[in-house]
Amino acid sequence: MSLASILLAAVALGVLIIVHEFGHYWVAKRGGMRVSRFSVGFGPVLLRTQKDETEFVLSAVPLGGYVQVDGLNPHDGTNPDDPQGYQRRPFHLKLAMVLGGPFANYVLGFFLLFMFLGAFREISKPPVRVVSVAPDSPAMTAGLKEGDLITGTASTAFVQEGDFLRAIDTSGGNLALQVRRGDETLSLVAQPTPRSDGKYRLGVQYELITLEPAPLGWGEAVVKAGQATWTTSMGILTGLASIFDDDARLSGPIGIV
């Protein structure tokens, strides 16, 4: 890993921490709580400033942070009867303060998705490049090799991102593929094997090699960003569950079918 990658990761982590802690801070202040410290990082203090009753601190190791709300820790030495202390605030405000950090990260995720979809969105397009071929798979039997470009079936060229998967899943166990290998154009016939979920397995890792700019309108970007924020959250849970599914299909920059 290069130094630039490490620095970029540290900056990204720092942004996440600042946004997270600001969520706690903002809700605490709006809820009438006294915040004595807003700290980003641990270790030696690099920067320190005071605003009203809050000390803002930046430390050397950006691997965490915290917002010190008076009374959140009953043993922090603050006055337990202080009306601005955490323990003296109504339950709904205390709950809102605890949830403020995670909610701020969700808002950040939504905003970044919104900006990406509205200004920088790209879509992957065929052809499909074979990254690797599984041993003793239908793909190997058909003669597919690493580096082959699959451009379509014998009757239809691949145009959209999902065309390759649809061709496999609707093949019925017999799939004629058009393949570019260097300067050659080949016709290969594979016999994908059925999976327990009713789809078919070819036995390749693949990637789509063409990126085409396709930004959405800002209105559609708002809707899609909201949907993506939700489905990504749910996808984390289903992805963890799929670890235990032998027939799980992996997809992303590199897919497995």
C-alpha positions in Angstrom: 0.0 0.0 0.0 1.4 3.4 -1.0 1.9 6.3 1.3 -0.7 8.3 -0.8 -3.3 5.5 -0.2 -2.6 5.5 3.5 -3.0 9.3 3.7 -6.2 9.2 1.6 -7.6 6.6 3.9 -6.7 8.6 7.0 -8.4 11.7 5.5 -11.5 9.7 4.7 -11.6 8.3 8.2 -11.1 11.7 9.6 -14.0 13.1 7.7 -16.3 10.2 8.8 -15.2 10.8 12.4 -15.8 14.6 12.3 -19.2 14.1 10.7 -20.2 11.4 13.2 -19.1 13.4 16.2 -20.6 16.6 14.9 -24.0 14.8 14.8 -23.7 14.0 18.5 -22.5 17.6 19.2 -25.2 19.3 17.1 -28.1 17.3 18.7 -26.7 17.7 22.2 -26.5 21.5 21.8 -30.0 21.7 20.3 -31.2 19.5 23.2 -29.9 22.0 25.8 -26.9 19.9 26.9 -23.5 21.2 27.9 -20.7 19.9 25.7 -17.3 20.4 27.3 -15.1 18.8 24.6 -15.3 17.9 20.9 -12.2 15.7 20.2 -11.1 14.3 16.9 -8.3 11.7 17.2 -6.2 10.4 20.1 -2.7 10.9 21.4 -0.8 14.2 21.5 -2.9 17.3 20.9 -2.0 19.1 17.7 -4.6 21.9 17.8 -6.8 23.2 20.6 -9.4 26.1 20.6 -12.2 27.1 22.9 -15.7 28.3 21.9 -18.1 29.1 24.7 -18.0 26.1 27.1 -16.7 23.7 24.5 -13.0 22.9 23.9 -12.3 21.7 20.3 -9.3 19.4 20.0 -7.4 17.8 17.1 -5.0 15.0 18.1 -2.3 13.2 16.3 -3.9 9.8 15.7 -7.1 10.1 13.6 -8.5 6.7 14.6 -11.5 7.9 16.6 -13.0 10.8 18.4 -15.6 11.7 21.0 -17.9 14.4 22.2 -17.8 14.9 26.0 -21.3 15.7 27.2 -21.5 16.7 30.8 -23.2 14.0 32.8 -23.1 11.3 30.1 -20.6 9.5 32.3 -22.1 9.7 35.8 -18.6 9.6 37.3 -17.1 12.5 35.2 -17.1 14.9 38.2 -19.8 17.3 36.8 -22.7 18.4 38.9 -25.4 15.7 38.6 -28.1 18.3 39.3 -27.0 20.6 36.4 -30.1 21.2 34.2 -27.8 21.1 31.2 -26.3 17.8 32.2 -27.1 14.7 30.2 -28.8 12.9 33.1 -31.2 15.8 33.7 -32.5 16.0 30.1 -35.7 14.3 28.9 -35.4 10.8 27.6 -36.2 11.7 24.0 -33.4 14.2 23.9 -30.9 11.8 25.3 -31.9 9.2 22.8 -31.7 11.7 20.0 -28.1 12.7 21.1 -27.0 9.0 21.0 -28.5 8.5 17.5 -27.2 11.8 16.2 -23.8 10.5 15.2 -25.0 7.5 13.1 -27.7 9.6 11.6 -25.1 12.2 10.5 -23.1 9.5 8.7 -26.3 8.4 6.9 -26.8 12.0 5.8 -23.2 12.2 4.6 -23.6 8.9 2.7 -26.9 10.2 1.1 -25.2 13.5 0.1 -22.2 11.8 -1.5 -24.4 9.4 -3.4 -26.6 12.3 -4.5 -23.6 14.3 -5.8 -22.1 11.2 -7.5 -25.4 10.3 -9.3 -26.1 13.8 -10.3 -22.6 14.8 -11.5 -20.2 11.9 -11.8 -22.3 8.7 -12.5 -20.9 6.2 -15.0 -22.3 2.9 -16.1 -20.4 -0.2 -17.1 -21.0 -1.5 -20.6 -20.0 -4.7 -22.4 -17.9 -6.3 -23.7 -17.3 -8.7 -20.8 -13.7 -9.5 -20.0 -12.9 -12.9 -18.5 -10.8 -12.4 -15.4 -10.4 -16.1 -14.6 -11.9 -19.5 -15.4 -12.8 -22.0 -12.7 -11.3 -25.4 -13.0 -13.6 -28.1 -14.4 -16.3 -25.6 -15.1 -18.6 -25.2 -18.1 -16.5 -22.2 -19.1 -13.3 -24.2 -19.1 -15.0 -27.1 -21.0 -16.2 -24.6 -23.6 -12.7 -23.2 -24.1 -13.0 -19.8 -22.5 -9.6 -18.3 -21.3 -8.5 -15.5 -19.2 -8.5 -12.2 -21.2 -11.2 -13.3 -23.6 -13.8 -10.6 -24.5 -17.3 -11.9 -24.6 -19.3 -9.6 -26.9 -22.6 -11.4 -27.0 -24.4 -14.6 -27.9 -24.6 -16.2 -31.3 -27.8 -14.2 -32.0 -27.5 -11.0 -29.9 -24.7 -8.6 -29.0 -24.4 -7.5 -25.4 -25.5 -3.9 -24.9 -26.5 -3.4 -21.3 -24.7 -4.3 -18.1 -27.0 -7.1 -17.2 -27.2 -8.8 -20.6 -24.4 -11.3 -19.8 -26.1 -12.6 -16.7 -29.5 -12.7 -18.4 -28.0 -14.8 -21.2 -26.6 -17.3 -18.7 -29.8 -17.5 -16.7 -32.0 -18.0 -19.7 -29.7 -20.4 -21.5 -31.4 -23.5 -20.4 -28.0 -25.1 -20.1 -26.9 -24.4 -23.7 -25.2 -21.0 -24.4 -23.5 -20.0 -27.7 -21.0 -17.1 -27.1 -19.2 -14.7 -29.4 -15.7 -14.2 -28.1 -12.8 -11.9 -29.2 -9.4 -13.4 -28.4 -6.7 -11.0 -29.7 -7.4 -10.6 -33.4 -9.6 -13.7 -33.6 -13.4 -13.9 -33.3 -14.5 -17.2 -31.9 -17.9 -19.0 -31.5 -17.8 -21.1 -28.3 -20.7 -23.2 -26.9 -20.9 -23.6 -23.1 -23.3 -25.7 -21.1 -24.0 -23.8 -17.8 -25.0 -26.0 -14.9 -28.2 -25.3 -12.9 -28.0 -23.9 -9.4 -30.3 -24.5 -6.5 -31.9 -21.1 -7.0 -33.0 -21.9 -10.6 -30.2 -19.8 -12.2 -27.2 -21.1 -14.0 -23.4 -21.2 -13.4 -20.8 -20.7 -16.1 -17.7 -20.7 -13.9 -15.9 -17.4 -14.7 -14.9 -14.3 -12.9 -15.6 -11.3 -15.2 -15.6 -7.6 -15.4 -17.2 -5.0 -17.7 -14.4 -2.9 -19.3 -16.2 0.1 -20.7 -17.3 3.1 -18.6 -19.8 5.5 -20.1 -20.7 8.9 -18.4 -24.4 8.8 -17.4 -25.3 11.4 -14.8 -28.9 11.6 -13.6 -31.1 14.6 -13.4 -30.9 16.1 -9.9 -34.5 15.2 -9.0 -33.9 11.6 -10.0 -30.6 11.7 -8.2 -32.4 12.5 -4.9 -34.7 9.6 -5.3 -32.0 7.1 -6.3 -29.6 8.3 -3.6 -32.3 7.7 -0.9 -33.1 4.2 -2.4 -29.4 3.4 -2.6 -28.7 4.5 1.0 -31.5 2.1 2.2 -30.6 -0.8 -0.1 -26.9 -0.6 0.8 -27.7 -0.8 4.5 -30.0 -3.8 3.9 -27.3 -5.3 1.5 -24.8 -5.3 4.3 -27.1 -7.6 6.3 -28.0 -9.9 3.4 -24.3 -10.0 2.3 -23.3 -11.2 5.7 -26.0 -13.9 5.5 -24.9 -15.0 2.1 -21.5 -16.0 3.5 -23.2 -19.1 4.6 -24.9 -19.7 1.1 -22.8 -22.0 -1.1 -24.7 -20.8 -4.2 -24.3 -17.1 -3.5 -23.5 -15.1 -6.7 -20.9 -12.4 -6.1 -21.0 -9.2 -8.2 -19.3 -5.8 -8.2 -16.3 -4.6 -10.1 -15.6 -8.3 -10.6 -18.5 -10.7 -10.8 -18.6 -14.4 -10.4 -21.1 -16.5 -12.4 
